[in-house]
Amino acid sequence: MAKKSINIIVTIVIVATLCLIVFSVTYAWFLTSKESSDVNNAASGGNLDIVYQNGQDITGILRPSKTNADALSTTATIRKSDSSVDALATINLNIETISPELAISAFKWEVYKDSDSAPISSGTFSGATDDSQINLVKDYLVTTTNTTFTIKLWLNGDESSGSVANKSISAYIDASAINAPAVVG
């Protein structure tokens, strides 16, 4: 029985490490150019200028637990420059490959903003497939103040089984920003 537990832990470590390596390898990209005929850009007389910084790689052993207390996590910080037009940012988790055994509701993600204690978004990997995308943050109005998003991945031990042993996921985070619609009023 101990050997089976070790195999499960090793598998979870491999899965988490692969996922987190891909997280760190791909940095956010932003749409930074707009056509000169774009009404928002022309009206503001400015450019979209976003500052984005990824946190450290997520590494470690993903331990099944009842809460996210043992979650693996990383951060992403975003703001616009003082001269930037208003912008809406989106942060996605792009799944390149995922073992079907990990596409379960017990494998969870949560996103926290700044030091908030409640997640601003959360979900599961239930139904996730190869070449799919999970929207972590959608249409966040970027300000000139740094906003830090903490992304947590965890495995709910009450909902999972040994079927996740030796299974893997390969994914990366990307981000994009667009001009915010002009407010008419």
C-alpha positions as CSV (number, residue, x, y, z in Angstrom):
1,M,0.0,0.0,0.0
2,A,2.9,2.4,0.8
3,K,4.4,1.8,-2.7
4,K,1.0,2.8,-4.3
5,S,0.9,6.0,-2.2
6,I,4.4,6.9,-3.2
7,N,3.5,6.3,-6.9
8,I,0.5,8.6,-6.5
9,I,2.6,11.3,-4.9
10,V,5.3,11.0,-7.6
11,T,2.7,11.2,-10.3
12,I,1.1,14.2,-8.8
13,V,4.5,15.9,-8.5
14,I,5.3,15.1,-12.1
15,V,1.9,16.5,-13.2
16,A,2.2,19.6,-11.2
17,T,5.8,20.2,-12.3
18,L,4.9,19.8,-15.9
19,C,2.0,22.2,-15.6
20,L,4.0,24.8,-13.8
21,I,7.0,24.6,-16.1
22,V,4.7,25.4,-19.0
23,F,3.2,28.2,-16.9
24,S,6.5,29.8,-16.5
25,V,7.9,29.2,-20.0
26,T,5.1,31.2,-21.7
27,Y,4.8,34.8,-20.7
28,A,1.8,36.9,-21.3
29,W,1.3,38.6,-24.6
30,F,-0.8,41.6,-25.1
31,L,-2.4,43.2,-28.1
32,T,-0.5,46.4,-28.3
33,S,-1.5,47.9,-31.6
34,K,-4.7,49.2,-32.8
35,E,-5.6,50.6,-36.2
36,S,-5.6,54.4,-36.4
37,S,-9.2,54.3,-37.3
38,D,-10.1,52.8,-33.9
39,V,-12.5,55.2,-32.3
40,N,-11.3,54.6,-28.7
41,N,-7.6,54.9,-29.6
42,A,-8.2,58.0,-31.8
43,A,-10.4,59.7,-29.2
44,S,-7.9,59.1,-26.4
45,G,-4.9,60.1,-28.4
46,G,-2.9,57.4,-26.7
47,N,-1.7,53.8,-27.0
48,L,-2.5,50.7,-25.1
49,D,0.5,50.2,-22.8
50,I,0.2,47.3,-20.3
51,V,2.8,46.2,-17.8
52,Y,2.6,42.5,-16.9
53,Q,4.8,40.4,-14.7
54,N,4.6,36.6,-14.0
55,G,5.3,35.3,-10.6
56,Q,7.6,32.3,-9.9
57,D,7.1,28.9,-11.4
58,I,4.7,26.7,-9.5
59,T,6.6,23.6,-8.3
60,G,6.1,21.1,-5.6
61,I,3.9,18.2,-4.6
62,L,0.2,18.5,-5.2
63,R,-1.2,16.9,-2.1
64,P,-4.9,15.9,-1.9
65,S,-6.6,18.0,0.7
66,K,-10.1,19.2,1.9
67,T,-9.2,22.8,1.2
68,N,-6.8,24.8,-0.9
69,A,-4.5,25.2,2.1
70,D,-1.9,22.9,0.3
71,A,-2.5,24.4,-3.2
72,L,0.3,25.2,-5.5
73,S,0.2,28.8,-6.6
74,T,1.8,31.6,-8.6
75,T,1.1,35.2,-9.2
76,A,0.6,37.6,-12.1
77,T,0.8,41.3,-11.7
78,I,-0.8,43.7,-14.2
79,R,-1.3,47.5,-14.5
80,K,-1.5,50.1,-17.3
81,S,1.0,52.9,-17.7
82,D,-0.1,56.4,-16.8
83,S,-0.3,57.3,-20.5
84,S,-2.2,54.2,-21.6
85,V,-5.8,54.2,-22.9
86,D,-8.3,52.2,-20.7
87,A,-7.9,48.5,-21.2
88,L,-9.7,45.2,-20.4
89,A,-7.4,42.3,-19.6
90,T,-8.1,38.6,-19.9
91,I,-5.9,35.8,-18.4
92,N,-6.3,32.2,-19.8
93,L,-5.0,28.8,-19.0
94,N,-4.4,27.0,-22.2
95,I,-4.3,23.2,-21.9
96,E,-2.2,21.6,-24.5
97,T,-2.6,18.0,-23.2
98,I,-4.4,16.6,-20.2
99,S,-4.9,12.9,-19.2
100,P,-8.7,12.2,-19.0
101,E,-8.2,11.1,-15.4
102,L,-7.3,14.7,-14.5
103,A,-10.3,16.2,-16.3
104,I,-12.3,15.9,-13.1
105,S,-14.1,18.2,-10.7
106,A,-11.6,17.2,-7.9
107,F,-8.8,19.1,-9.7
108,K,-9.6,22.7,-9.0
109,W,-8.3,26.2,-9.8
110,E,-9.0,29.5,-8.0
111,V,-7.9,33.1,-8.7
112,Y,-7.6,35.7,-5.9
113,K,-7.2,39.5,-6.5
114,D,-4.6,41.3,-4.3
115,S,-5.1,40.3,-0.7
116,D,-8.8,39.4,-1.0
117,S,-9.7,36.3,1.0
118,A,-12.5,35.1,-1.4
119,P,-11.6,34.0,-5.0
120,I,-12.8,36.3,-7.8
121,S,-13.1,33.2,-10.0
122,S,-12.8,29.5,-9.6
123,G,-13.5,26.3,-11.4
124,T,-12.5,22.8,-12.1
125,F,-10.7,20.8,-14.8
126,S,-13.9,18.8,-15.3
127,G,-14.4,18.1,-18.9
128,A,-11.1,19.7,-19.9
129,T,-9.6,18.3,-23.1
130,D,-6.5,18.6,-25.1
131,D,-6.2,22.0,-26.9
132,S,-8.8,23.6,-24.7
133,Q,-8.8,26.9,-22.8
134,I,-10.0,27.9,-19.3
135,N,-10.8,31.6,-18.8
136,L,-9.2,32.5,-15.4
137,V,-9.9,36.3,-15.5
138,K,-12.1,37.9,-18.1
139,D,-12.4,41.6,-19.0
140,Y,-10.7,43.0,-15.9
141,L,-10.5,46.8,-16.1
142,V,-6.8,47.5,-15.8
143,T,-5.8,50.5,-13.6
144,T,-2.5,52.3,-13.1
145,T,-2.1,50.6,-9.8
146,N,-0.6,47.1,-9.7
147,T,-3.1,44.4,-9.3
148,T,-1.8,41.0,-8.3
149,F,-3.7,37.9,-9.2
150,T,-2.9,34.7,-7.3
151,I,-3.6,31.5,-9.2
152,K,-4.0,28.3,-7.1
153,L,-4.2,24.7,-8.3
154,W,-5.3,22.0,-5.9
155,L,-6.7,18.5,-5.7
156,N,-9.7,17.9,-3.5
157,G,-8.9,14.7,-1.6
158,D,-12.5,14.0,-0.7
159,E,-13.4,13.9,-4.5
160,S,-10.3,12.3,-6.0
161,S,-9.2,8.7,-6.2
162,G,-6.0,6.9,-7.0
163,S,-6.9,7.1,-10.7
164,V,-4.8,10.3,-11.0
165,A,-1.5,8.5,-10.4
166,N,1.0,8.9,-13.2
167,K,-1.3,11.2,-15.1
168,S,-0.1,14.5,-16.6
169,I,-1.2,17.9,-17.8
170,S,0.7,20.4,-20.0
171,A,-0.6,23.9,-20.0
172,Y,0.4,27.6,-20.1
173,I,-1.0,30.9,-19.2
174,D,-1.4,33.7,-21.7
175,A,-2.9,37.1,-21.3
176,S,-4.3,39.7,-23.6
177,A,-5.6,43.2,-23.4
178,I,-7.9,45.3,-25.5
179,N,-9.0,48.9,-25.4
180,A,-11.9,49.3,-23.1
181,P,-15.1,50.5,-24.7
182,A,-15.6,54.2,-24.5
183,V,-18.2,55.3,-21.9
184,V,-20.7,57.6,-23.5
185,G,-22.7,59.7,-21.2
